[in-house]
Amino acid sequence: MRQTTHGRIRDLAVEEVQGRFVVRGRVPSYHTKQLALYAALELLPSDRFDMNILVS
């Protein structure tokens, strides 16, 4: 994810909670958030993850 977003995710964390992956972090723009979502979809099963990335 860091590579796809060119290192623009701050405080990136991926954890498993009750069988689901939770992706957390902060990004500077909605475009970067979309890049993070794209990267997560490539890495994780789409029915088993939640995005909690804030634009700030």
C-alpha distance matrix in Angstrom:
0.0 3.8 5.3 5.1 6.1 8.3 8.1 9.4 8.2 11.2 12.1 8.9 10.5 10.4 14.0 16.4 19.4 22.2 20.4 17.6 14.0 13.5 10.2 11.4 11.0 12.5 11.8 14.7 15.1 15.0 13.6 10.4 10.5 11.0 8.1 5.9 8.7 8.7 5.4 6.9 10.1 9.5 8.8 11.2 14.7 15.0 18.2 16.9 14.1 14.6 12.5 13.9 12.2 15.0 15.7 17.8
3.8 0.0 3.8 5.6 5.2 5.8 4.6 6.9 6.5 9.2 10.7 8.4 10.9 12.0 15.7 18.6 21.5 24.7 23.2 20.5 16.8 15.7 12.2 12.4 10.9 11.8 10.9 13.4 14.5 15.4 14.0 10.4 11.5 12.8 9.7 8.1 11.5 11.7 8.8 10.6 13.8 13.1 12.4 14.8 18.4 18.7 21.8 20.3 17.3 17.3 14.8 15.5 13.1 15.2 15.5 16.9
5.3 3.8 0.0 3.8 5.5 4.9 6.1 8.9 9.7 12.6 14.5 12.2 14.5 15.1 18.7 21.3 24.4 27.4 25.5 22.8 19.2 18.7 15.3 15.9 14.5 15.1 13.6 15.5 16.1 16.8 14.6 11.5 13.2 13.6 10.0 9.6 12.8 11.8 9.0 11.7 14.3 12.8 12.7 15.8 19.3 19.7 23.1 22.0 19.4 19.8 17.5 18.6 16.2 18.3 18.1 19.6
5.1 5.6 3.8 0.0 3.8 5.5 7.7 9.1 9.8 13.4 15.5 13.0 15.3 15.4 19.1 21.3 24.2 26.9 24.9 22.0 18.6 18.0 14.6 15.5 14.3 14.6 12.6 14.4 14.2 14.2 11.7 9.0 10.7 10.3 6.6 7.1 9.9 8.5 6.4 9.8 11.8 10.7 11.6 14.5 17.7 17.5 21.1 20.5 17.9 18.2 15.7 17.3 14.9 17.0 16.6 18.6
6.1 5.2 5.5 3.8 0.0 3.8 5.5 5.6 6.8 10.5 13.2 11.3 14.3 15.2 19.0 21.6 24.1 27.1 25.6 22.4 18.9 17.6 13.9 13.9 12.0 11.5 9.1 10.6 10.8 11.4 9.3 6.1 8.3 9.1 5.8 6.3 9.8 9.6 8.3 11.0 13.5 13.3 14.0 16.3 19.4 18.8 22.1 21.4 18.3 17.8 14.8 15.6 12.6 14.1 13.3 15.0
8.3 5.8 4.9 5.5 3.8 0.0 3.8 5.6 8.2 11.1 14.0 12.8 16.0 17.4 21.2 24.1 26.8 29.9 28.5 25.4 21.8 20.5 16.8 16.4 14.1 13.4 11.0 11.8 12.7 14.2 11.9 8.9 11.8 12.7 9.5 10.0 13.6 13.1 11.4 14.3 16.8 16.1 16.5 19.2 22.5 22.3 25.6 24.7 21.7 21.2 18.2 18.7 15.6 16.7 15.6 16.6
8.1 4.6 6.1 7.7 5.5 3.8 0.0 3.8 5.7 7.8 10.6 9.9 13.3 15.3 19.0 22.2 24.8 28.2 27.1 24.2 20.5 18.9 15.1 14.2 11.6 11.1 9.5 11.0 12.8 14.7 13.4 9.8 12.0 13.9 11.1 10.4 14.2 14.6 12.5 14.5 17.6 17.2 16.9 19.2 22.7 22.6 25.6 24.2 21.0 20.3 17.3 17.2 14.1 15.1 14.5 15.0
9.4 6.9 8.9 9.1 5.6 5.6 3.8 0.0 3.8 6.3 9.8 9.6 13.3 15.6 19.2 22.5 24.6 28.0 27.2 24.0 20.4 18.2 14.4 13.0 9.8 8.3 6.1 7.2 9.2 11.5 10.7 7.2 9.4 11.9 10.0 9.4 13.1 14.2 12.9 14.6 17.7 18.0 18.0 19.8 23.0 22.3 25.1 23.9 20.4 19.2 15.7 15.2 11.7 12.1 10.9 11.4
8.2 6.5 9.7 9.8 6.8 8.2 5.7 3.8 0.0 3.8 6.7 6.0 9.7 12.1 15.6 18.9 20.9 24.4 23.8 20.6 17.0 14.6 10.9 9.2 6.2 5.6 5.0 7.9 9.9 11.5 11.6 7.9 8.4 11.4 10.0 8.0 11.5 13.3 11.8 12.6 16.0 16.7 16.1 17.4 20.6 20.0 22.5 20.9 17.4 15.9 12.7 11.9 8.7 9.6 9.7 10.6
11.2 9.2 12.6 13.4 10.5 11.1 7.8 6.3 3.8 0.0 3.8 5.5 9.1 12.3 15.5 19.0 20.7 24.4 24.4 21.4 17.9 15.2 11.8 9.1 5.6 5.0 6.3 8.9 11.8 13.8 14.6 11.1 11.3 14.7 13.7 11.4 14.6 16.8 15.2 15.4 19.0 19.8 18.7 19.6 22.8 22.3 24.5 22.5 18.9 17.2 14.1 12.4 9.5 9.8 10.3 10.1
12.1 10.7 14.5 15.5 13.2 14.0 10.6 9.8 6.7 3.8 0.0 3.8 6.4 10.0 12.7 16.3 17.9 21.7 21.9 19.3 16.0 13.1 10.3 7.4 4.9 6.4 9.1 12.1 14.8 16.4 17.4 14.0 13.4 16.7 15.9 12.9 15.6 18.1 16.2 15.5 19.3 20.3 18.5 18.9 22.0 21.9 23.6 21.1 17.7 16.0 13.5 11.5 9.7 10.5 12.2 12.1
8.9 8.4 12.2 13.0 11.3 12.8 9.9 9.6 6.0 5.5 3.8 0.0 3.8 6.9 10.1 13.7 15.8 19.4 19.2 16.5 12.9 10.5 7.4 5.7 4.4 7.3 9.4 13.0 14.9 15.7 16.4 12.8 11.9 14.7 13.5 10.2 12.7 15.0 12.8 12.0 15.7 16.6 14.7 15.2 18.4 18.5 20.3 17.9 14.5 13.5 11.1 10.1 8.6 10.7 12.7 13.7
10.5 10.9 14.5 15.3 14.3 16.0 13.3 13.3 9.7 9.1 6.4 3.8 0.0 3.8 6.5 10.2 12.3 16.0 15.9 13.5 10.1 8.0 5.9 5.1 6.3 10.0 12.6 16.3 17.9 18.2 19.0 15.7 14.1 16.6 15.7 12.0 13.6 16.1 13.7 11.9 15.5 16.5 14.0 13.8 16.8 17.2 18.6 15.7 12.6 11.9 10.6 9.8 9.8 12.4 15.1 16.4
10.4 12.0 15.1 15.4 15.2 17.4 15.3 15.6 12.1 12.3 10.0 6.9 3.8 0.0 3.8 7.0 9.7 13.2 12.5 10.2 6.6 5.6 4.6 6.3 8.9 12.6 14.8 18.6 19.7 19.3 19.9 16.8 14.8 16.5 15.7 11.9 12.6 14.9 12.5 9.9 13.2 14.2 11.3 10.5 13.4 14.2 15.4 12.3 9.6 9.8 9.5 9.9 10.8 14.1 17.0 18.9
14.0 15.7 18.7 19.1 19.0 21.2 19.0 19.2 15.6 15.5 12.7 10.1 6.5 3.8 0.0 3.8 6.4 9.9 9.7 8.2 5.6 5.3 6.8 8.5 11.6 15.4 18.0 21.8 22.8 22.2 23.1 20.2 17.9 19.5 19.1 15.3 15.4 17.7 15.6 12.6 15.2 16.5 13.3 11.6 13.7 14.9 15.2 11.6 9.6 10.1 11.0 11.3 13.2 16.4 19.6 21.4
16.4 18.6 21.3 21.3 21.6 24.1 22.2 22.5 18.9 19.0 16.3 13.7 10.2 7.0 3.8 0.0 3.8 6.6 6.1 5.4 4.4 6.1 9.0 11.3 14.8 18.5 21.0 24.8 25.4 24.4 25.2 22.7 20.0 21.2 21.0 17.3 16.7 18.8 17.0 13.6 15.5 16.8 13.6 11.2 12.3 13.8 13.3 9.5 8.7 10.0 12.1 13.0 15.5 18.8 22.2 24.3
19.4 21.5 24.4 24.2 24.1 26.8 24.8 24.6 20.9 20.7 17.9 15.8 12.3 9.7 6.4 3.8 0.0 3.8 5.5 5.3 6.2 7.0 10.5 12.3 16.0 19.5 22.3 26.0 26.5 25.3 26.6 24.4 21.3 22.6 23.0 19.4 18.4 20.9 19.6 16.0 17.6 19.5 16.7 13.7 14.2 15.0 13.6 10.0 9.5 10.0 12.6 13.0 16.1 19.1 22.7 24.8
22.2 24.7 27.4 26.9 27.1 29.9 28.2 28.0 24.4 24.4 21.7 19.4 16.0 13.2 9.9 6.6 3.8 0.0 3.8 5.6 8.4 10.0 13.7 15.8 19.5 23.0 25.6 29.3 29.5 27.9 29.3 27.3 24.1 25.0 25.5 22.1 20.6 22.9 21.8 18.1 19.0 21.0 18.3 15.0 14.5 15.4 13.2 9.9 10.7 11.8 15.0 15.8 19.2 22.1 25.7 28.0
20.4 23.2 25.5 24.9 25.6 28.5 27.1 27.2 23.8 24.4 21.9 19.2 15.9 12.5 9.7 6.1 5.5 3.8 0.0 3.8 6.8 9.7 13.1 16.0 19.7 23.1 25.4 29.0 29.0 27.3 28.2 26.2 23.2 23.6 23.9 20.6 18.9 20.7 19.6 15.9 16.4 18.0 15.3 11.9 11.2 12.6 10.6 7.3 8.9 11.1 14.5 16.1 19.2 22.5 25.9 28.4
17.6 20.5 22.8 22.0 22.4 25.4 24.2 24.0 20.6 21.4 19.3 16.5 13.5 10.2 8.2 5.4 5.3 5.6 3.8 0.0 3.8 6.4 9.8 12.8 16.5 19.8 21.9 25.5 25.3 23.5 24.5 22.6 19.5 19.9 20.4 17.1 15.3 17.4 16.5 12.7 13.4 15.5 13.2 9.7 9.3 9.9 8.4 4.8 5.3 7.3 10.7 12.6 15.6 19.0 22.2 25.0
14.0 16.8 19.2 18.6 18.9 21.8 20.5 20.4 17.0 17.9 16.0 12.9 10.1 6.6 5.6 4.4 6.2 8.4 6.8 3.8 0.0 3.8 6.5 9.8 13.3 16.8 18.7 22.4 22.5 21.0 21.7 19.5 16.7 17.4 17.4 14.0 12.7 14.9 13.5 9.9 11.4 13.3 10.7 7.8 8.9 9.7 9.6 6.1 4.4 6.3 8.6 10.5 13.0 16.5 19.7 22.3
13.5 15.7 18.7 18.0 17.6 20.5 18.9 18.2 14.6 15.2 13.1 10.5 8.0 5.6 5.3 6.1 7.0 10.0 9.7 6.4 3.8 0.0 3.8 6.4 10.1 13.5 15.8 19.5 19.7 18.5 19.7 17.4 14.4 15.8 16.2 12.6 11.8 14.7 13.6 10.2 12.4 14.7 12.5 10.2 11.6 11.4 11.6 8.6 5.6 4.9 6.1 7.0 9.7 13.0 16.4 18.8
10.2 12.2 15.3 14.6 13.9 16.8 15.1 14.4 10.9 11.8 10.3 7.4 5.9 4.6 6.8 9.0 10.5 13.7 13.1 9.8 6.5 3.8 0.0 3.8 7.0 10.3 12.3 16.0 16.5 15.5 16.5 13.9 11.2 12.9 13.0 9.3 9.3 12.3 11.0 8.2 11.2 13.3 11.4 10.1 12.5 12.1 13.3 10.9 7.4 6.2 5.0 5.8 7.0 10.6 13.6 16.0
11.4 12.4 15.9 15.5 13.9 16.4 14.2 13.0 9.2 9.1 7.4 5.7 5.1 6.3 8.5 11.3 12.3 15.8 16.0 12.8 9.8 6.4 3.8 0.0 3.8 7.2 10.0 13.7 14.8 14.5 16.0 13.3 10.8 13.5 13.8 10.2 11.1 14.4 13.2 11.1 14.3 16.4 14.7 13.9 16.2 15.5 16.7 14.4 10.8 8.7 6.5 4.7 5.1 7.9 11.2 13.0
11.0 10.9 14.5 14.3 12.0 14.1 11.6 9.8 6.2 5.6 4.9 4.4 6.3 8.9 11.6 14.8 16.0 19.5 19.7 16.5 13.3 10.1 7.0 3.8 0.0 3.8 6.8 10.5 12.2 12.7 14.2 11.2 9.5 12.8 12.8 9.7 11.6 14.7 13.6 12.5 15.9 17.7 16.4 16.3 19.0 18.1 19.8 17.8 14.0 11.9 8.9 6.9 4.8 6.4 8.9 10.1
12.5 11.8 15.1 14.6 11.5 13.4 11.1 8.3 5.6 5.0 6.4 7.3 10.0 12.6 15.4 18.5 19.5 23.0 23.1 19.8 16.8 13.5 10.3 7.2 3.8 0.0 3.8 7.0 9.1 10.4 12.3 9.5 8.4 12.2 12.5 10.3 12.5 15.5 14.9 14.6 17.7 19.5 18.9 19.0 21.6 20.4 22.2 20.7 16.9 14.4 10.9 8.7 5.4 4.7 5.8 6.5
11.8 10.9 13.6 12.6 9.1 11.0 9.5 6.1 5.0 6.3 9.1 9.4 12.6 14.8 18.0 21.0 22.3 25.6 25.4 21.9 18.7 15.8 12.3 10.0 6.8 3.8 0.0 3.8 5.7 7.7 9.0 6.3 6.3 10.0 10.2 9.0 11.6 14.1 13.9 14.4 17.3 18.9 18.9 19.6 22.2 20.7 23.0 21.9 18.2 15.9 12.2 10.8 7.0 6.2 5.0 6.1
14.7 13.4 15.5 14.4 10.6 11.8 11.0 7.2 7.9 8.9 12.1 13.0 16.3 18.6 21.8 24.8 26.0 29.3 29.0 25.5 22.4 19.5 16.0 13.7 10.5 7.0 3.8 0.0 3.8 7.3 8.5 6.9 8.2 11.4 11.7 11.7 14.2 16.3 16.5 17.5 20.1 21.6 22.0 22.9 25.4 23.8 26.1 25.4 21.7 19.3 15.5 14.1 10.3 8.5 5.5 5.3
15.1 14.5 16.1 14.2 10.8 12.7 12.8 9.2 9.9 11.8 14.8 14.9 17.9 19.7 22.8 25.4 26.5 29.5 29.0 25.3 22.5 19.7 16.5 14.8 12.2 9.1 5.7 3.8 0.0 3.8 5.3 5.3 6.5 8.9 10.0 10.8 12.7 14.5 15.6 16.8 18.7 20.5 21.5 22.3 24.4 22.3 24.7 24.5 21.0 18.6 14.9 14.1 10.5 9.0 5.6 7.1
15.0 15.4 16.8 14.2 11.4 14.2 14.7 11.5 11.5 13.8 16.4 15.7 18.2 19.3 22.2 24.4 25.3 27.9 27.3 23.5 21.0 18.5 15.5 14.5 12.7 10.4 7.7 7.3 3.8 0.0 3.8 5.4 4.9 6.3 8.7 9.7 10.4 12.4 14.2 15.1 16.5 18.6 20.0 20.5 22.1 19.6 22.0 22.2 18.8 16.5 12.9 12.8 9.8 8.9 6.4 9.3
13.6 14.0 14.6 11.7 9.3 11.9 13.4 10.7 11.6 14.6 17.4 16.4 19.0 19.9 23.1 25.2 26.6 29.3 28.2 24.5 21.7 19.7 16.5 16.0 14.2 12.3 9.0 8.5 5.3 3.8 0.0 3.8 5.4 5.1 6.4 8.8 9.9 10.7 12.6 14.3 15.4 17.0 18.8 19.9 21.7 19.5 22.3 22.7 19.6 17.8 14.4 15.0 11.9 11.8 9.5 12.1
10.4 10.4 11.5 9.0 6.1 8.9 9.8 7.2 7.9 11.1 14.0 12.8 15.7 16.8 20.2 22.7 24.4 27.3 26.2 22.6 19.5 17.4 13.9 13.3 11.2 9.5 6.3 6.9 5.3 5.4 3.8 0.0 3.8 5.3 4.9 6.2 8.6 9.8 10.5 12.3 14.2 15.5 16.7 18.0 20.3 18.6 21.5 21.3 18.0 16.4 12.9 13.3 9.9 10.3 8.6 11.0
10.5 11.5 13.2 10.7 8.3 11.8 12.0 9.4 8.4 11.3 13.4 11.9 14.1 14.8 17.9 20.0 21.3 24.1 23.2 19.5 16.7 14.4 11.2 10.8 9.5 8.4 6.3 8.2 6.5 4.9 5.4 3.8 0.0 3.8 5.4 5.0 6.2 8.7 9.9 10.5 12.4 14.4 15.4 15.9 17.9 15.9 18.5 18.3 14.8 12.9 9.3 9.9 6.9 7.9 7.2 10.5
11.0 12.8 13.6 10.3 9.1 12.7 13.9 11.9 11.4 14.7 16.7 14.7 16.6 16.5 19.5 21.2 22.6 25.0 23.6 19.9 17.4 15.8 12.9 13.5 12.8 12.2 10.0 11.4 8.9 6.3 5.1 5.3 3.8 0.0 3.8 5.4 5.0 6.2 8.6 9.8 10.5 12.6 14.4 15.1 16.7 14.4 17.3 17.8 14.8 13.5 10.5 12.2 10.0 11.4 10.7 14.1
8.1 9.7 10.0 6.6 5.8 9.5 11.1 10.0 10.0 13.7 15.9 13.5 15.7 15.7 19.1 21.0 23.0 25.5 23.9 20.4 17.4 16.2 13.0 13.8 12.8 12.5 10.2 11.7 10.0 8.7 6.4 4.9 5.4 3.8 0.0 3.8 5.4 5.1 6.2 8.6 9.9 10.9 12.6 14.2 16.4 14.9 18.2 18.4 15.5 14.9 12.0 13.7 11.3 13.1 12.4 15.3
5.9 8.1 9.6 7.1 6.3 10.0 10.4 9.4 8.0 11.4 12.9 10.2 12.0 11.9 15.3 17.3 19.4 22.1 20.6 17.1 14.0 12.6 9.3 10.2 9.7 10.3 9.0 11.7 10.8 9.7 8.8 6.2 5.0 5.4 3.8 0.0 3.8 5.4 5.1 6.1 8.6 10.0 10.6 11.8 14.4 13.1 16.2 15.7 12.5 11.9 9.0 10.7 8.5 11.1 11.5 14.4
8.7 11.5 12.8 9.9 9.8 13.6 14.2 13.1 11.5 14.6 15.6 12.7 13.6 12.6 15.4 16.7 18.4 20.6 18.9 15.3 12.7 11.8 9.3 11.1 11.6 12.5 11.6 14.2 12.7 10.4 9.9 8.6 6.2 5.0 5.4 3.8 0.0 3.8 5.4 5.0 6.2 8.7 9.9 10.2 11.9 10.0 13.0 13.2 10.3 9.7 7.5 10.2 9.1 12.0 12.8 16.2
8.7 11.7 11.8 8.5 9.6 13.1 14.6 14.2 13.3 16.8 18.1 15.0 16.1 14.9 17.7 18.8 20.9 22.9 20.7 17.4 14.9 14.7 12.3 14.4 14.7 15.5 14.1 16.3 14.5 12.4 10.7 9.8 8.7 6.2 5.1 5.4 3.8 0.0 3.8 5.5 5.2 6.5 8.9 10.2 11.9 10.4 14.0 14.6 12.4 12.8 11.1 13.9 12.8 15.5 15.8 19.1
5.4 8.8 9.0 6.4 8.3 11.4 12.5 12.9 11.8 15.2 16.2 12.8 13.7 12.5 15.6 17.0 19.6 21.8 19.6 16.5 13.5 13.6 11.0 13.2 13.6 14.9 13.9 16.5 15.6 14.2 12.6 10.5 9.9 8.6 6.2 5.1 5.4 3.8 0.0 3.8 5.4 5.2 6.5 8.7 11.4 11.1 14.7 14.4 12.1 13.0 11.4 14.0 12.9 15.9 16.6 19.5
6.9 10.6 11.7 9.8 11.0 14.3 14.5 14.6 12.6 15.4 15.5 12.0 11.9 9.9 12.6 13.6 16.0 18.1 15.9 12.7 9.9 10.2 8.2 11.1 12.5 14.6 14.4 17.5 16.8 15.1 14.3 12.3 10.5 9.8 8.6 6.1 5.0 5.5 3.8 0.0 3.8 5.3 5.1 5.7 8.5 8.2 11.4 10.7 8.4 9.5 8.6 11.7 11.5 15.0 16.5 19.6
10.1 13.8 14.3 11.8 13.5 16.8 17.6 17.7 16.0 19.0 19.3 15.7 15.5 13.2 15.2 15.5 17.6 19.0 16.4 13.4 11.4 12.4 11.2 14.3 15.9 17.7 17.3 20.1 18.7 16.5 15.4 14.2 12.4 10.5 9.9 8.6 6.2 5.2 5.4 3.8 0.0 3.8 5.5 5.5 6.8 5.9 9.6 10.1 8.8 10.6 10.4 14.0 14.1 17.5 18.8 22.2
9.5 13.1 12.8 10.7 13.3 16.1 17.2 18.0 16.7 19.8 20.3 16.6 16.5 14.2 16.5 16.8 19.5 21.0 18.0 15.5 13.3 14.7 13.3 16.4 17.7 19.5 18.9 21.6 20.5 18.6 17.0 15.5 14.4 12.6 10.9 10.0 8.7 6.5 5.2 5.3 3.8 0.0 3.8 6.1 8.0 8.7 12.3 12.5 11.6 13.8 13.6 16.9 16.7 20.1 21.1 24.3
8.8 12.4 12.7 11.6 14.0 16.5 16.9 18.0 16.1 18.7 18.5 14.7 14.0 11.3 13.3 13.6 16.7 18.3 15.3 13.2 10.7 12.5 11.4 14.7 16.4 18.9 18.9 22.0 21.5 20.0 18.8 16.7 15.4 14.4 12.6 10.6 9.9 8.9 6.5 5.1 5.5 3.8 0.0 3.8 7.0 8.9 12.0 11.1 10.2 12.8 13.0 16.0 16.2 19.8 21.4 24.3
11.2 14.8 15.8 14.5 16.3 19.2 19.2 19.8 17.4 19.6 18.9 15.2 13.8 10.5 11.6 11.2 13.7 15.0 11.9 9.7 7.8 10.2 10.1 13.9 16.3 19.0 19.6 22.9 22.3 20.5 19.9 18.0 15.9 15.1 14.2 11.8 10.2 10.2 8.7 5.7 5.5 6.1 3.8 0.0 3.8 6.0 8.5 7.3 6.9 10.1 11.2 14.5 15.5 19.3 21.4 24.4
14.7 18.4 19.3 17.7 19.4 22.5 22.7 23.0 20.6 22.8 22.0 18.4 16.8 13.4 13.7 12.3 14.2 14.5 11.2 9.3 8.9 11.6 12.5 16.2 19.0 21.6 22.2 25.4 24.4 22.1 21.7 20.3 17.9 16.7 16.4 14.4 11.9 11.9 11.4 8.5 6.8 8.0 7.0 3.8 0.0 3.8 5.5 5.4 6.8 10.4 12.4 15.9 17.5 21.2 23.3 26.6
15.0 18.7 19.7 17.5 18.8 22.3 22.6 22.3 20.0 22.3 21.9 18.5 17.2 14.2 14.9 13.8 15.0 15.4 12.6 9.9 9.7 11.4 12.1 15.5 18.1 20.4 20.7 23.8 22.3 19.6 19.5 18.6 15.9 14.4 14.9 13.1 10.0 10.4 11.1 8.2 5.9 8.7 8.9 6.0 3.8 0.0 3.8 5.5 6.0 8.6 10.5 14.2 15.8 19.2 21.2 24.7
18.2 21.8 23.1 21.1 22.1 25.6 25.6 25.1 22.5 24.5 23.6 20.3 18.6 15.4 15.2 13.3 13.6 13.2 10.6 8.4 9.6 11.6 13.3 16.7 19.8 22.2 23.0 26.1 24.7 22.0 22.3 21.5 18.5 17.3 18.2 16.2 13.0 14.0 14.7 11.4 9.6 12.3 12.0 8.5 5.5 3.8 0.0 3.8 6.1 8.6 11.6 14.9 17.3 20.6 23.0 26.4
16.9 20.3 22.0 20.5 21.4 24.7 24.2 23.9 20.9 22.5 21.1 17.9 15.7 12.3 11.6 9.5 10.0 9.9 7.3 4.8 6.1 8.6 10.9 14.4 17.8 20.7 21.9 25.4 24.5 22.2 22.7 21.3 18.3 17.8 18.4 15.7 13.2 14.6 14.4 10.7 10.1 12.5 11.1 7.3 5.4 5.5 3.8 0.0 3.8 7.1 10.4 13.4 16.0 19.5 22.3 25.4
14.1 17.3 19.4 17.9 18.3 21.7 21.0 20.4 17.4 18.9 17.7 14.5 12.6 9.6 9.6 8.7 9.5 10.7 8.9 5.3 4.4 5.6 7.4 10.8 14.0 16.9 18.2 21.7 21.0 18.8 19.6 18.0 14.8 14.8 15.5 12.5 10.3 12.4 12.1 8.4 8.8 11.6 10.2 6.9 6.8 6.0 6.1 3.8 0.0 3.8 6.7 9.8 12.2 15.8 18.6 21.7
14.6 17.3 19.8 18.2 17.8 21.2 20.3 19.2 15.9 17.2 16.0 13.5 11.9 9.8 10.1 10.0 10.0 11.8 11.1 7.3 6.3 4.9 6.2 8.7 11.9 14.4 15.9 19.3 18.6 16.5 17.8 16.4 12.9 13.5 14.9 11.9 9.7 12.8 13.0 9.5 10.6 13.8 12.8 10.1 10.4 8.6 8.6 7.1 3.8 0.0 3.8 6.4 9.4 12.6 15.6 18.7
12.5 14.8 17.5 15.7 14.8 18.2 17.3 15.7 12.7 14.1 13.5 11.1 10.6 9.5 11.0 12.1 12.6 15.0 14.5 10.7 8.6 6.1 5.0 6.5 8.9 10.9 12.2 15.5 14.9 12.9 14.4 12.9 9.3 10.5 12.0 9.0 7.5 11.1 11.4 8.6 10.4 13.6 13.0 11.2 12.4 10.5 11.6 10.4 6.7 3.8 0.0 3.8 5.8 9.1 11.9 15.1
13.9 15.5 18.6 17.3 15.6 18.7 17.2 15.2 11.9 12.4 11.5 10.1 9.8 9.9 11.3 13.0 13.0 15.8 16.1 12.6 10.5 7.0 5.8 4.7 6.9 8.7 10.8 14.1 14.1 12.8 15.0 13.3 9.9 12.2 13.7 10.7 10.2 13.9 14.0 11.7 14.0 16.9 16.0 14.5 15.9 14.2 14.9 13.4 9.8 6.4 3.8 0.0 3.8 6.5 9.9 12.6
12.2 13.1 16.2 14.9 12.6 15.6 14.1 11.7 8.7 9.5 9.7 8.6 9.8 10.8 13.2 15.5 16.1 19.2 19.2 15.6 13.0 9.7 7.0 5.1 4.8 5.4 7.0 10.3 10.5 9.8 11.9 9.9 6.9 10.0 11.3 8.5 9.1 12.8 12.9 11.5 14.1 16.7 16.2 15.5 17.5 15.8 17.3 16.0 12.2 9.4 5.8 3.8 0.0 3.8 6.7 9.5
15.0 15.2 18.3 17.0 14.1 16.7 15.1 12.1 9.6 9.8 10.5 10.7 12.4 14.1 16.4 18.8 19.1 22.1 22.5 19.0 16.5 13.0 10.6 7.9 6.4 4.7 6.2 8.5 9.0 8.9 11.8 10.3 7.9 11.4 13.1 11.1 12.0 15.5 15.9 15.0 17.5 20.1 19.8 19.3 21.2 19.2 20.6 19.5 15.8 12.6 9.1 6.5 3.8 0.0 3.8 6.2
15.7 15.5 18.1 16.6 13.3 15.6 14.5 10.9 9.7 10.3 12.2 12.7 15.1 17.0 19.6 22.2 22.7 25.7 25.9 22.2 19.7 16.4 13.6 11.2 8.9 5.8 5.0 5.5 5.6 6.4 9.5 8.6 7.2 10.7 12.4 11.5 12.8 15.8 16.6 16.5 18.8 21.1 21.4 21.4 23.3 21.2 23.0 22.3 18.6 15.6 11.9 9.9 6.7 3.8 0.0 3.8
17.8 16.9 19.6 18.6 15.0 16.6 15.0 11.4 10.6 10.1 12.1 13.7 16.4 18.9 21.4 24.3 24.8 28.0 28.4 25.0 22.3 18.8 16.0 13.0 10.1 6.5 6.1 5.3 7.1 9.3 12.1 11.0 10.5 14.1 15.3 14.4 16.2 19.1 19.5 19.6 22.2 24.3 24.3 24.4 26.6 24.7 26.4 25.4 21.7 18.7 15.1 12.6 9.5 6.2 3.8 0.0
